[in-house]
Amino acid sequence: MPHRKKIQIAEIEQRLIVDAIYYRYHYDFRGYAKSSISRSLQAALNHFNCNTISQLQDRILHHPNDFAELLSYLTIQVSEMFRDPEYFLVLRNKVVPLLRTYPFLKIWVAGCSSGEEVYSLAILLQEEDLLDRSIIYATDINPQALKVAEQGVYNIDRADSFSKNYLISGGKKSLSDYYISRYGKISFDKSLRKNIVFADHSLATDSVFAESQFISCRNVLIYFDSVLQERVVQLFSESLCYRGFLGLGARESIRFTEQYNNFEEFSSKEKIYRKKVP
């Protein structure tokens, strides 16, 4: 019984801190999966040396700088260049030929984190002679992640895995052609950023801001509950032009959403969907 009481208190505290974050800072995590939020908060407790979520709540309510640190725990920052390279291979070989038919491309990378996927797409588009007539909107709710993404600078110890993924994904050169390395870092060429717009955008609260031909939102929906997933997929459906493409993560699907009938499975294995013409 005491153990059950402890669990109940933790659940109450979790709901309260999520509400507190929304009302104090206007970041909405109320539709995130409870298990995901719980793991993030437990990790944050160790970082902030707090014994309870209530202590953490008191701290972040009164110290905005601490909330900025907490945000890095609540927004999952796990990514890499050409992650799941088979996905990018399908993009290159099957999606890009169809994107060529548009005179101008608007691409939305939703939940771009620290930018690895954004630069992957930029490199792919440049190699396929499409970057100059494309604009990539890279959005996230974490300002620190967006800052890293805009800089395009990563630790050099990640270069080998980046390069391996790039080659498997059908890369036409050496990935090192696109960055310079110094002082233990790799910095991607500024020319890749000329057609990228980095912006704050919340999938939980914000609306559509542009019509897109391709949306990539990979490994983000898995952290949302079913209600928020429904909202986000509807958002993507509203943003995509007819016959536009939506790419999701390997463990994600829109099959059980109300919007599913508005799409066809273009590549079921790689979770790429295409919006139907009504």
Secondary structure, 3 states (H helix, E strand, C coil): CHHHHHHHHHHHHHHHHHHHHHHHHCCCCCCECHHHHHHHHHHHHHHHCCCCHHHHHHHHHHCHHHHHHHHHHHCCCCCCCCCCHHHHHHHHHHHHHHHCCCCCEEEEEECCCCCHHHHHHHHHHHHCCCHHHEEEEEEECCHHHHHHHHHCEEEHHHHHHHHHHHHHCCCCCCHHHHEEEECCEEEECHHHHCCEEEEECCCCCCCCCCCEEEEEECCCHHHECHHHHHHHHHHHHHHEEEEEEEEECCCCCCCCCCCHHHEEEEECCCCEEEECCC
